[in-house]
Amino acid sequence: MSQNYYAVVGAPIAHSLSPIIHQTFAKQFQQALIYKKLFISPTNFTKILPQLFSAGLQGANITAPFKLLAYEFAEECTSRAQLAQSVNTLYFNEQGKLCGDTTDGAGLIFDIVHHHKQQINDKNIMILGSGGTTRSLLPALLTEKPRAIFLAHHDEKNARGLVERLSTSSITVLPLKAFADYSCDILINTIPTIEWVNTIDFSSSLNLENTWCYDICYGNLAADFKAFAEQYGARKVINGIGMLIAQAAESFYIWHGVRPAINFTFPLVGEIDRALARAGKGGDLSTKR
């Protein structure tokens, strides 16, 4: 197998956009890159992955439901992966050890701060959801020194566990249904479906006129949150396409030592939009790469 053999591993995986993104990056450096989508049954992850590396796989992106398993599987992990207890990028270091890193947080920060020019420093951040994606994002958000982070959960035990592991007093945990009672500068949605909004009466309490809203989903899956945010007057609503591309660029740099120039308008986003249109569905960073 070629020495430039990489893959994204998940279950399901057929819808992944990672091959489009990484092949586009490779063209910038005239690299001949093999990048595949590989399905592994959830019960066979730790059995099949070593076989793939033995067969010549040089590195892998890891998506749901394997990010925690990948963290446990790696021989060494970066400090940000240790904080998140989540790995979405596997690579070999100079000593030949299999290492794990997480690039989701870096992708989010790049998209919000550098692409969309929205500062996080000294801002009040509200995060909807306390699942695996939030686990990956919190350490990166904390490095930007927000004034406060409010974590609106649908699982209190999980949410408090995240905060305790990060050993910070900057995060306030609250029930999901109570988030409208708090004022925030930036609202980040990590929940793939927002059917829960139908169970809450926001009519008198929610006002997003001064709030910058970000959904980690993209494509059709981002449509509901966009409609919800706009209904309550959101100052701006952004989907997760930029985060998807930026986290992939970080993985590419880890593997190849060169950082792709990210063009968010042409041709990459156009290719992704066409792929989404052909599929007739949207995407979600917690399950799709």
N, C-alpha and C positions, 0 to 999 in steps of 0.2 A: 504494500500500500504506500502511496505517496507520503513524503514527510510533511506535506501540507494538508493533512487530513484532520478535519474538525467536525463537530456535530452538535446538534441540540438534542437533548434527551428529555422525554416527558411522556405522560399518559393522560390525555391524548396528545398528539403531536402533529397530525396531518395539516392542521391549519397554521402552523408556525410560519412567521415571516422572517425568521432569522437568516435563512439562505439568501433571500433577496438582499438583505442589509449587508451581510458579510461579503457576498460576491461583489457588491457595489464598492465596498471599502477596498477589497483586493485589487480592483481595477485601477485605483489611484496609485498603486505601487507596482503595477504590472506583475502581480503575483498570480500564479496558477494555484488556485485554492479549491480543494474538495471540501464541501460543507454539506452534511446530510442531516435529515430529520430522522431520528431513531426512536421508535416506540419500544419501551420496556414495560413489562407488566409490573405493577407495584410490588408484587411479591418476589420479583426476581432482580431487583435493582442491584443489590450488592453481589449477586452472582454473575450477572451479565456484564456489568461495567468493567471489571478486571479483564474479562475476555476481549472487550472492545479495545482496551489499551494494549493488550498483548498483540492484537491484530494490527496495530499501527496507529490507533487514534492518538493524536498529539495533545488534544485538549477538548473540553466539552462545556457547552452552556447547559445549565440544569434548570428545568422549570417544574411546575407543579406535577405531581405532588412530592417531589424528591429533594427540595432544598435543605430540609433538616437532615435527611439521610446523607446527602452529599457532604454536609458539614461534619457529620460523624465519620464518614468514610475517608475524608482527606487525612493525610499524614500530618500536615501542618496547615494552619489557617492564618490569614492576615488578621491584624487587630480589629479591623472593622467587621470581618466575618465572625470573629469571636464574640464581639459585642452583640451582633445580630443573631448569632447562632443559626446562620443561614448562609448557604453557598449557592451561587448561580454560575460560577466560573471555576472550572478545574484546569490546572496546568501543572507542568513539571518544572521544578526549579533547577539550578545549575548542578545540584547534587543528585538529581534524578528523583527527588521526592515529589509525590503527588500533593499539590497544594490547592487550597480552596480560598476563594475570594467572593465578595458580593459587590456587584456594580450597580445595583438598583438605586441605592441612595445617591451615588455620584451622578447617575443619569438624571434623577429628579432635580438635583441642585443645578446641574448644568442647564437643564431646560428652563427652569424657573428663573434663575439668577442671570445666566449669561445669554440665553436665547430670548427670553421674554422680558428681561431687564426689570424683574420684580425682586426687590430686596427682601430677605428673610430676617436679617439682623434687626433686633428690637421690635419685631412684629409679633402679634398674637396669632398663633396658628391653631386651627381646629382640624383634627383628623377624624374622619368618620370610619370606624372599623378598627379592630385590634387583632387582625389575623396575621398570617405569615408575611404579607407584603409590608404591613406597618412595622413589623419586626425588623425588616431590612432598611426601612426609611428613617426610623427614629435616630440612630446614631449620626447619620449624615445631617439631618436637620439640626441636631443639637450643636454640631460644629459651627453652624452659621449664627449661633448665639441669638435665637429669638427671645423676645421678652417673656413669652410663656407658650407652652404647648398644652392644648386641651385634647384629651383622648376620649372620644365618645365611643363607648364599647357596646357590643351585644353579648359579651362574655366577660364579666367583671374579674373572675379569677385569672383569666388569660391577660387581661389588660394590666392588672396590678402586678402580675409576674413580670411583664415587660418592663414596667417602671422600676421595680425592685432590682432587676438585673442591671439596669443602667445607672443605678445609684445617683439619681438626680432629684432635686426638689422643683425642677422647672416644669414638670408634667403634672397636670391635674386630671384625674380619672373621673368620668361622669357617665351616666347612662345615655345611650344613644338618643332616647326620646327627649333628653334635657338639653341637647346641644343648642337649640334655638334660644335658650335663655342666656347665652354667653355671646358677647361681642367679639368678633375676630376680624383680622385684616386679611388672612388667607385661609380658605377652606379647602381641604384636600380630601377627596372621596376615594376610599380604597375598596368599597363594597361593589361587586360586579352588578348587583341588581338593587334598585332602590324601591322595591315594592313596599318596604317598611314605611316609606313616607306617607302611604295611604292610611296608615293607622294612627297618625299624629296630626293634631290640629295646630297648624302653624299660623293661622289667619291673623292672630293678634300679636304674636311675639317675634316672628321672623322677618328681618329686613336685611337684605344683602346688598344694599345700594353702595356701601363702602367696602364691599368684600370682593376679593379676587379669588375666583373659584377654579380649582384644578381637579380633574378627574383622571386617575391613572388608566382608565379604560380608553379605548379609541374606537373609531368606526361606529357601527350601529349600537354597540353596547354603551357608548357615551351619550347617545341621544336623549335618554330619559333624564339623566342628571343635568344635561344642558337645559332641557325644557324646565326642569324643577328650579334650577338656579335662576334662569331668566324670569320665571314666574314671580320670583321674589326680588327682582330688580338687581341681580348681580352686576357688579361693575365690569367684570370680564369673566368669560368662561373659556377654559383651555382643556383640550383632551390630551391623552398620554402618548401621542405619536412621537413627540419630541423626546420624551423620557425613554421610550423604546429604542430610538435610534442612538441616543447618547449613552445608554448603558451598554449597548452593543459595541460602540466605539471604544469604551473603556475595556471591554473584554478583548477586543482586537489588539489594543495596545499591550495588554498583559501578555498575549500570545506572541506577538510579532515585534514588539519593541518600537513600533511606529504608530503615531496617532493620526487617524483619518481626519481630513478636513470635512466637517459636517455641513452639508448644504441642506437646509430644511425645506427648500421649495422645489428644487429641480436637481437631479431627476428622481431622487430617492422617494420623497413623499408621493410623487406621482405614481411611481411603481407600486407603492404600498396601497394607495387608494384604489388603483386598478385591481390589485389582488383582492382587496376587501370586497369590491364591487362584484368580481367574478364569484367570490365565495358566498355573497349575499348575506354576510354577517359581519360583526365587528370583532374587536379584540379586547383582551384584558391582560394586563401585565402580570397578574398573579397566576395566570394559567397559560398564557400564550406568548411566544417569543418569535 
